[in-house]
Amino acid sequence: MDSLFTPVTLGRLQLRNRVVMAPMTRSRAAPGDMPTDLMAEYYRQRAGAGMIVTEGIAPSANGIGYCRTPGIYNNAQTEAWRRIVEGVHAEGGLIVAQIMHCGRIAHPLNKTPGSETVAPSAIRARGEIYTDTEGMQPFTMPRELATSEVASVVAEYAAATERCFEAGFDGVELHCTSGYLPAQFLSTGTNLRTDAYGGSVGGRVRFPLDVLRAMARVDGGGRVGFRISPDNRFNDLQDDDPQDTFTALLAGASELKLAYVHAIRIPRGRVDNIGLARHYFPGRVIGNESYSGEEAADALDSGELAAVSFGRAFIANPDLVDRFWRGKPLAEFDPARLYSPGADGYTDYPALPSAR
Ligand SMILES: Cc1cc2nc3c(=O)[nH]c(=O)nc-3n(C[C@H](O)[C@H](O)[C@H](O)COP(=O)(O)O)c2cc1C
């Protein structure tokens, strides 16, 4: 397990250990898509991670899809994030903002009045989404973005990146999977466009590559990462040839000198996601999905991965790195309280008593 506790450099990010906290939406934001002091406490408790990747943060009011999720598109939100970042830094931690635009995976009841739901094509996702006021509701029908509008959505990501750095975040990560906006552009099932942002694989990768380029232009690529999971079917996502799609995305991104790619494996998928990332991306690879501490250490020892991220294990084990270090058992989280408002099931999982 020793390799988990060794430092690693990802671009310009220097991690003190290789145990990364995976991004997790927890629905604790306040009205106005506002980060809160409770969220500051949650992230501060988990600052022992080599790097925290935050929950998905919307770059615009249009980018919100779920209830009580935060944005970073105005000054008040940016200041609130600054307090969160400062709390993590005060504990010696590193924190990267995951920028997540939900696109069609949304419902108006979860969104600020006046905002819209947009997507590459006007195709409603099959399924339902939770709303606080009316329970489960069918996904809304998105409006297809006009070609002339796409650049302004790219600009939203660049502006959000600027705000993240203003707030003191160490880096930013583009959420490029799980059925959200970049994944909707990438996939044949959600992108029926006939302009330069659709059609061939070169067209479908154009939007996420434009976004990554715009994010990297803010302060270089060394503090920018992106998250992929080829053949991920979450949120009604369907792509005819994810291997081909993600090969093109990784090859395009390889020119941007980015800090890392964060790959979620899918054991029964059509693609070896970690293998693909390693083969086509020349930088560092963070692996994710159901790793135990031992398996993660093996992947680091063999040189397969530079770091491993843990999601669910961090929910009930704020001191996860310490537990790995001391060989202590892990606590289980309560799924019923994952997204409930308030401290319950969020900041009330205790760390183990100190060894001293
Ligand atoms: C409650 C919850 C919320 C999540 N929200 C996000 C998210 O906002 N962005 C993201 O990229 N992945 C999200 N994920 C996926 C996790 O980052 C991670 O890929 C998944 O939990 C598998 O890793 P694990 O086996 O270590 O838990 C979420 C997972 C959970 C359990």
PDBQT file of the ligand as one rigid body, heavy atoms in Angstrom, charges set to zero:
ROOT
HETATM    1  C1  LIG A 401     -23.352  10.410  -4.863  1.00  0.00    +0.000 C 
HETATM    2  C2  LIG A 401     -22.517  10.407  -6.104  1.00  0.00    +0.000 A 
HETATM    3  C3  LIG A 401     -22.444  11.558  -6.880  1.00  0.00    +0.000 A 
HETATM    4  C4  LIG A 401     -21.620  11.601  -8.022  1.00  0.00    +0.000 A 
HETATM    5  N1  LIG A 401     -21.498  12.780  -8.723  1.00  0.00    +0.000 NA
HETATM    6  C5  LIG A 401     -20.564  12.878  -9.710  1.00  0.00    +0.000 A 
HETATM    7  C6  LIG A 401     -20.258  14.138 -10.307  1.00  0.00    +0.000 A 
HETATM    8  O1  LIG A 401     -20.791  15.206  -9.946  1.00  0.00    +0.000 OA
HETATM    9  N2  LIG A 401     -19.313  14.153 -11.284  1.00  0.00    +0.000 N 
HETATM   10  C7  LIG A 401     -18.673  13.009 -11.696  1.00  0.00    +0.000 A 
HETATM   11  O2  LIG A 401     -17.813  13.070 -12.597  1.00  0.00    +0.000 OA
HETATM   12  N3  LIG A 401     -18.937  11.808 -11.140  1.00  0.00    +0.000 NA
HETATM   13  C8  LIG A 401     -19.833  11.723 -10.130  1.00  0.00    +0.000 A 
HETATM   14  N4  LIG A 401     -20.038  10.516  -9.510  1.00  0.00    +0.000 N 
HETATM   15  C9  LIG A 401     -19.214   9.337  -9.881  1.00  0.00    +0.000 C 
HETATM   16  C10 LIG A 401     -18.000   9.219  -8.948  1.00  0.00    +0.000 C 
HETATM   17  O3  LIG A 401     -17.091  10.282  -9.171  1.00  0.00    +0.000 OA
HETATM   18  C11 LIG A 401     -17.241   7.897  -9.179  1.00  0.00    +0.000 C 
HETATM   19  O4  LIG A 401     -16.912   7.792 -10.541  1.00  0.00    +0.000 OA
HETATM   20  C12 LIG A 401     -18.064   6.680  -8.761  1.00  0.00    +0.000 C 
HETATM   21  O5  LIG A 401     -18.573   6.833  -7.438  1.00  0.00    +0.000 OA
HETATM   22  C13 LIG A 401     -17.210   5.399  -8.827  1.00  0.00    +0.000 C 
HETATM   23  O6  LIG A 401     -16.092   5.497  -7.967  1.00  0.00    +0.000 OA
HETATM   24  P1  LIG A 401     -16.069   4.671  -6.575  1.00  0.00    +0.000 P 
HETATM   25  O7  LIG A 401     -16.224   3.235  -6.938  1.00  0.00    +0.000 OA
HETATM   26  O8  LIG A 401     -14.737   4.970  -5.950  1.00  0.00    +0.000 OA
HETATM   27  O9  LIG A 401     -17.218   5.172  -5.750  1.00  0.00    +0.000 OA
HETATM   28  C14 LIG A 401     -20.874  10.446  -8.392  1.00  0.00    +0.000 A 
HETATM   29  C15 LIG A 401     -20.994   9.279  -7.621  1.00  0.00    +0.000 A 
HETATM   30  C16 LIG A 401     -21.780   9.263  -6.485  1.00  0.00    +0.000 A 
HETATM   31  C17 LIG A 401     -21.823   8.003  -5.633  1.00  0.00    +0.000 C 
ENDROOT
TORSDOF 0
